[in-house]
Amino acid sequence: MIYYFIRRLLLAVPVMLFVALFVFLLLRLTPGDPAQAIAGDHATPEQIAAIRDSLGLDRPLAGQFVAWIGNMLTGDFGNSLISQRPVLEMIGQRIGPTLALAVVAMALTVVISVPLGILAAWRHGGLIDRAVMAFSVLGFSVPIFVTGYVLIGVFAVNLKWLPVQGYKPLAEGLGPFLYRIILPGLALASIYIALVSRMTRASMLEVLREDYVRTARAKGLPEALVLFRHALRNAAIPILTVVGTGFAMMVSGVVVTETVFNIPGLGRLVVDAVLARDYPLIQAIILLTAAAYVVINLLIDLSYALTDPRIRYQ
């Protein structure tokens, strides 16, 4: 497995280089002058020239790319054009709430959707199965911001059980952290609960038709043991794939949820950077998001061997 891990890491290098090239050209080859777009309509020629010099736009394109890659390999992603602070420092301050929100949302997704999918497959064609499928369709159909506002209206405004918005880090205590993160976590998890429950149901239905499941039942094993030990473990690979890719999508797609619940995370930072045309910050966020996708996909592949003993990586 170690050789497979190293081989996958080496294969990730050209992927990241392609992403870096795309992000680099996104700024340099867009219509118009990037320095003029950053400076604004009322900037003086001296201000535009200063921005071009700070971004290295006055050098050849190949030289700009090599210098940019070299700086990133040393951990220098540049400074924000708006705040003049290091880009990595700004991302580091905002990534904590985003990761916390994604972890809580994924935990809620797994805890709710996997039992629902198993229950729906077990009672295939019955009332429970139809109810789970209807809930899944509803979860896919309703946008996250609508779900968020509905949850706020029910649990924060009417019942007054939870706060409307805000965020408390885990360092201030588990209770305050969960008290403020549970509502946005549930809103973010809504669409993934629908997705994972449908995938769990489909995978379990396929496995429950296998001969070894019928044999286990014929031996008189308890139904819970048949479902969770024999069926779920063999149906876990597609479920793990959806859960892993869903977590990666959560980390990179929490903009709406953080905006609705006023969470100072990475999504809000992306919106602010786009509105301010802060290109170094946008480039760094895109690259780090791509790296997160690569790492999560690698972890998903490695988890297959832990779940299914028939899979061995050489």
C-alpha distance (Angstrom), angle and dihedral (degrees) to the residues before:
residue distance angle dihedral
M1 . . .
I2 3.80 . .
Y3 3.81 91.4 .
Y4 3.79 90.3 48.4
F5 3.81 90.1 50.7
I6 3.80 92.3 50.9
R7 3.81 91.4 46.0
R8 3.79 91.7 51.9
L9 3.80 91.2 48.9
L10 3.80 90.2 52.7
L11 3.81 90.3 49.5
A12 3.80 88.8 52.7
V13 3.81 91.5 61.6
P14 3.85 96.3 74.4
V15 3.80 89.6 43.7
M16 3.79 91.4 55.7
L17 3.81 91.1 44.2
F18 3.80 90.1 54.0
V19 3.82 90.8 49.0
A20 3.80 90.2 47.8
L21 3.80 91.1 50.5
F22 3.81 91.2 49.2
V23 3.80 92.4 49.4
F24 3.80 91.2 46.2
L25 3.81 93.4 51.1
L26 3.80 90.8 44.0
L27 3.78 88.7 72.6
R28 3.78 100.5 33.2
L29 3.82 100.6 45.0
T30 3.80 101.6 39.4
P31 3.82 113.9 117.7
G32 3.78 113.7 -87.2
D33 3.77 131.3 17.3
P34 3.83 112.1 -48.5
A35 3.80 90.7 -154.0
Q36 3.80 90.6 53.4
A37 3.81 91.0 47.7
I38 3.80 91.3 50.8
A39 3.80 95.0 44.2
G40 3.80 95.3 47.5
D41 3.77 133.9 -132.6
H42 3.79 96.4 -66.0
A43 3.80 98.3 49.7
T44 3.79 120.5 124.6
P45 3.82 121.4 -122.2
E46 3.80 88.7 -108.6
Q47 3.80 91.6 56.4
I48 3.81 91.7 48.4
A49 3.80 90.9 49.0
A50 3.80 90.6 50.5
I51 3.80 91.2 53.0
R52 3.80 91.6 48.1
D53 3.79 89.5 51.5
S54 3.82 93.3 47.7
L55 3.81 91.2 51.0
G56 3.80 93.6 42.6
L57 3.79 91.7 -122.6
D58 3.81 91.9 143.2
R59 3.83 91.7 67.2
P60 3.84 128.2 81.0
L61 3.81 114.0 -78.1
A62 3.81 95.4 -116.5
G63 3.79 91.3 48.9
Q64 3.78 90.8 50.3
F65 3.81 91.6 52.6
V66 3.82 94.6 47.8
A67 3.81 91.6 48.1
W68 3.80 91.4 46.9
I69 3.82 93.0 50.8
G70 3.79 90.9 46.0
N71 3.79 91.9 53.1
M72 3.80 92.0 49.2
L73 3.81 92.5 50.5
T74 3.80 87.7 58.1
G75 3.81 91.0 49.2
D76 3.79 95.7 -102.5
F77 3.80 109.4 130.8
G78 3.78 91.9 165.3
N79 3.78 131.9 -114.4
S80 3.77 129.7 -65.0
L81 3.79 112.3 -97.8
I82 3.79 90.9 -140.8
S83 3.81 105.6 40.9
Q84 3.84 97.4 20.7
R85 3.79 88.8 -136.2
P86 3.83 123.2 132.3
V87 3.79 110.2 -84.3
L88 3.82 94.5 -135.0
E89 3.79 90.4 52.7
M90 3.81 91.2 54.2
I91 3.81 92.0 47.2
G92 3.80 91.5 47.0
Q93 3.79 91.0 55.5
R94 3.81 92.6 51.1
I95 3.79 104.0 36.8
G96 3.82 94.7 74.1
P97 3.84 96.8 69.6
T98 3.81 90.8 43.1
L99 3.81 93.9 52.2
A100 3.80 91.3 44.2
L101 3.80 91.1 51.3
A102 3.82 92.1 47.0
V103 3.83 93.4 48.2
V104 3.81 93.1 48.8
A105 3.82 91.5 45.8
M106 3.80 92.1 49.6
A107 3.81 91.8 46.7
L108 3.81 89.3 52.8
T109 3.80 89.2 46.5
V110 3.80 94.2 54.3
V111 3.81 95.4 41.3
I112 3.81 93.1 50.3
S113 3.81 106.0 30.1
V114 3.81 102.7 44.1
P115 3.84 95.1 55.1
L116 3.81 89.4 43.5
G117 3.81 91.3 51.9
I118 3.80 92.6 47.0
L119 3.79 91.4 47.9
A120 3.80 91.7 48.9
A121 3.81 92.2 50.3
W122 3.79 92.1 45.8
R123 3.81 91.1 52.0
H124 3.79 94.5 37.2
G125 3.78 112.4 177.7
G126 3.79 93.7 10.6
L127 3.78 133.4 110.1
I128 3.81 93.7 -87.7
D129 3.79 91.3 52.0
R130 3.80 91.9 50.7
A131 3.81 91.4 47.1
V132 3.82 92.2 51.7
M133 3.80 91.9 48.0
A134 3.81 91.4 48.7
F135 3.80 89.7 50.1
S136 3.81 89.7 50.1
V137 3.79 92.5 51.9
L138 3.80 89.6 49.1
G139 3.80 91.4 49.7
F140 3.80 91.2 52.2
S141 3.79 93.8 45.4
V142 3.80 102.4 48.6
P143 3.84 115.7 74.8
I144 3.79 116.7 -123.2
F145 3.80 94.1 -116.2
V146 3.82 90.4 55.3
T147 3.81 90.5 49.6
G148 3.79 89.1 48.6
Y149 3.79 93.8 52.7
V150 3.81 91.5 45.8
L151 3.82 90.8 52.0
I152 3.80 90.2 47.7
G153 3.80 90.9 50.0
V154 3.81 93.5 49.2
F155 3.80 105.5 36.4
A156 3.81 102.2 25.0
V157 3.82 107.1 30.7
N158 3.80 103.6 29.1
L159 3.81 105.5 26.4
K160 3.84 94.9 25.2
W161 3.80 90.8 -148.5
L162 3.80 96.8 129.3
P163 3.82 136.0 27.1
V164 3.79 121.1 -96.1
Q165 3.80 96.2 -126.7
G166 3.79 145.1 -23.4
Y167 3.78 137.6 89.5
K168 3.80 137.1 -113.2
P169 3.83 119.6 -167.0
L170 3.78 120.3 -124.8
A171 3.81 89.1 -113.4
E172 3.82 89.1 71.7
G173 3.79 91.6 59.6
L174 3.79 139.1 -67.0
G175 3.80 93.6 -103.9
P176 3.84 97.9 55.1
F177 3.81 89.6 41.1
L178 3.82 94.6 54.4
Y179 3.80 92.1 39.2
R180 3.81 90.9 63.4
I181 3.82 101.8 29.7
I182 3.79 100.7 49.2
L183 3.82 96.3 75.5
P184 3.83 97.8 48.5
G185 3.81 88.6 40.3
L186 3.79 90.9 56.0
A187 3.81 91.5 46.8
L188 3.80 91.9 50.9
A189 3.80 91.8 44.5
S190 3.81 95.1 52.3
I191 3.81 97.3 88.7
Y192 3.81 93.1 40.7
I193 3.80 91.6 50.0
A194 3.79 87.3 57.5
L195 3.82 92.1 47.2
V196 3.82 97.9 45.9
S197 3.80 94.3 43.0
R198 3.81 90.8 54.1
M199 3.80 91.4 46.8
T200 3.81 91.7 47.5
R201 3.79 90.9 49.6
A202 3.82 92.9 49.3
S203 3.81 93.7 46.7
M204 3.79 93.5 46.2
L205 3.81 92.3 48.6
E206 3.79 90.1 54.9
V207 3.79 93.5 47.8
L208 3.81 95.6 44.0
R209 3.81 88.9 62.6
E210 3.82 92.2 58.8
D211 3.81 121.6 109.9
Y212 3.81 95.5 -121.0
V213 3.82 90.3 59.3
R214 3.78 91.3 51.9
T215 3.81 88.7 47.4
A216 3.80 91.5 51.7
R217 3.78 90.4 51.3
A218 3.81 91.2 46.7
K219 3.81 89.2 55.6
G220 3.78 88.6 59.5
L221 3.80 98.0 -111.7
P222 3.81 115.3 164.0
E223 3.80 112.8 -92.6
A224 3.82 92.3 -122.4
L225 3.81 89.8 55.7
V226 3.80 91.1 49.1
L227 3.80 92.7 49.2
F228 3.80 100.2 43.8
R229 3.79 104.4 29.3
H230 3.79 103.5 33.8
A231 3.80 105.5 23.0
L232 3.80 106.4 30.2
R233 3.80 95.5 47.4
N234 3.79 91.8 53.6
A235 3.80 91.4 44.6
A236 3.81 93.7 48.1
I237 3.83 100.9 93.2
P238 3.83 97.7 74.1
I239 3.81 89.3 40.4
L240 3.81 91.6 52.7
T241 3.80 89.9 48.8
V242 3.79 93.0 53.8
V243 3.80 93.0 43.4
G244 3.81 92.6 50.0
T245 3.77 96.4 46.5
G246 3.80 89.3 43.1
F247 3.80 90.5 55.9
A248 3.80 90.6 50.9
M249 3.80 89.9 50.0
M250 3.79 90.5 49.0
V251 3.79 93.1 54.4
S252 3.79 92.0 50.3
G253 3.80 98.5 35.6
V254 3.80 107.9 47.7
V255 3.80 94.3 107.8
V256 3.80 95.7 109.7
T257 3.80 95.6 44.0
E258 3.80 93.7 47.8
T259 3.80 90.1 48.7
V260 3.82 94.2 49.8
F261 3.81 94.0 47.0
N262 3.83 96.6 35.1
I263 3.81 94.7 -121.0
P264 3.83 113.8 165.7
G265 3.79 95.6 -134.1
L266 3.77 140.2 129.6
G267 3.79 93.4 -77.5
R268 3.79 92.5 59.9
L269 3.79 88.9 47.0
V270 3.82 90.7 54.4
V271 3.81 91.4 51.9
D272 3.80 91.9 48.8
A273 3.82 91.5 47.4
V274 3.80 93.2 50.1
L275 3.80 93.2 47.6
A276 3.81 90.8 48.5
R277 3.84 93.4 42.3
D278 3.80 89.7 -125.6
Y279 3.81 95.4 168.4
P280 3.85 99.9 179.2
L281 3.80 89.5 54.5
I282 3.81 92.7 46.6
Q283 3.81 91.5 49.0
A284 3.80 93.1 50.2
I285 3.81 93.4 49.0
I286 3.82 92.3 49.6
L287 3.80 92.2 49.4
L288 3.80 94.2 47.4
T289 3.81 90.6 47.3
A290 3.81 90.4 52.1
A291 3.81 89.8 49.5
A292 3.81 89.6 51.4
Y293 3.82 90.1 53.0
V294 3.82 90.9 51.5
V295 3.82 93.2 49.1
I296 3.81 94.1 45.6
N297 3.81 92.4 49.1
L298 3.80 89.3 50.8
L299 3.81 91.2 51.0
I300 3.81 89.9 49.3
D301 3.82 90.9 54.0
L302 3.80 91.5 48.8
S303 3.80 91.7 49.0
Y304 3.82 90.4 60.0
A305 3.81 91.0 71.0
L306 3.81 91.0 51.5
T307 3.79 91.7 50.9
D308 3.79 102.2 39.8
P309 3.83 115.8 39.7
R310 3.81 89.9 -160.6
I311 3.84 90.4 69.6
R312 3.78 116.1 84.1
Y313 3.81 124.7 171.9
Q314 3.78 117.6 -146.2
